[in-house]
Amino acid sequence: MLEQKKLLVVMLGIFLLILTGCGNQTPIEDPLNYEVQSFSYTNQNGEAVSLDDLKGNVWVANFIFTNCETVCPPMTAHMSELQEKMKSKGVNARIISFSVDPEVDTPEKIKEFTAPYSISFENWDFLTGYSQKEIEEFARESFKTIVQKPKTGDQVVHGTSFYVIDQNGVVMKDYNGVENPPYDQIIQDINALNK
């Protein structure tokens, strides 16, 4: 009788361990698990947008700047296409584009930059209102990517990925934002996080 009780306790312990382990699994395969540092920046309308404002939402992020002569125009066009695909499929997520040239990129300059694109500001914020040093550290610490403004010239070196961030502010995945972004995979991953 004592042996049966011991066996029952051991089996119950194993069952609880398995149950606990299952609760920690993420719906995303091979998540990056980068924690986004707390922030509060200014959007294209001069309004504050913070990490706290995004909590509870899945969001997609990238890094751009308005004077960019190479990767930012196609990245913005691709993000606009992703926004349209999300809307047509009823996918719920916010979009955040961080300026990597904040001293140049005022809200007014950002609105000029976005004018040629088919963009809805309903769920897309372009953020600025911080120092160059701050965005360089934020990109490195939160997204493990480079942002570097050279001493001469106006072309900022920066990463070109799209990132999906979960409801708790954790970067789950990154994707190519310049050439053939995997729209379907991004939407699938957003939907998995939204379940």
MONOR-V267298 format. One record per pair of residues at least 12 apart in sequence whose ideal C-beta (glycine too) atoms are under 7 Angstrom apart, sorted by the first residue. I is the first residue (numbers start at 1). J is the second residue. If there is no record, write none. Layout:
i->(I I)
j->(J J)
//
This chain:
i->(27 27 27 28 28 28 28 28 31 31 32 32 32 32 33 34 34 34 34 34 35 35 36 36 36 36 36 37 37 37 38 39 39 41 41 41 41 42 42 42 42 43 43 43 44 44 44 44 44 44 44 45 46 49 49 51 54 54 55 55 56 57 57 57 58 58 58 58 58 58 58 58 59 59 59 59 59 60 60 60 60 60 60 60 61 61 61 61 62 62 62 62 62 62 63 63 63 63 63 63 63 64 64 64 64 65 65 65 65 65 66 66 66 66 66 67 67 67 69 71 71 74 75 75 75 76 77 78 78 79 79 79 80 80 80 81 82 82 82 83 83 83 83 84 85 85 86 89 91 91 91 92 93 94 95 95 96 96 97 97 98 98 99 99 99 100 100 100 100 101 101 102 102 102 102 102 102 103 105 106 107 110 110 114 132 135 136 143 143 145 145 146 146 160 160 161 161 161 161 162 162 162 162 162 164 164 164 166 172 172 173)
j->(192 193 195 172 173 189 192 193 172 173 171 172 173 174 170 142 143 144 170 171 169 170 51 142 165 169 171 138 141 142 51 51 138 127 128 129 130 107 127 128 129 125 126 127 107 110 111 114 121 125 126 107 107 125 127 169 94 169 167 169 167 93 94 167 93 164 165 166 167 190 193 194 93 94 95 96 165 82 93 95 162 163 164 186 96 98 163 165 75 79 97 161 162 177 98 100 139 145 147 158 159 76 97 99 100 99 100 101 105 156 104 105 109 110 113 101 104 154 155 160 178 178 160 177 178 117 117 177 181 95 97 162 117 118 119 183 181 183 186 95 119 120 124 118 183 187 187 187 187 190 191 194 190 123 123 124 125 127 126 127 127 135 126 127 128 135 147 156 158 149 156 128 129 130 131 132 135 132 128 128 128 126 128 126 149 147 148 163 171 159 161 158 159 177 178 174 175 176 177 174 175 177 181 186 186 189 190 193 189 193 189)
//
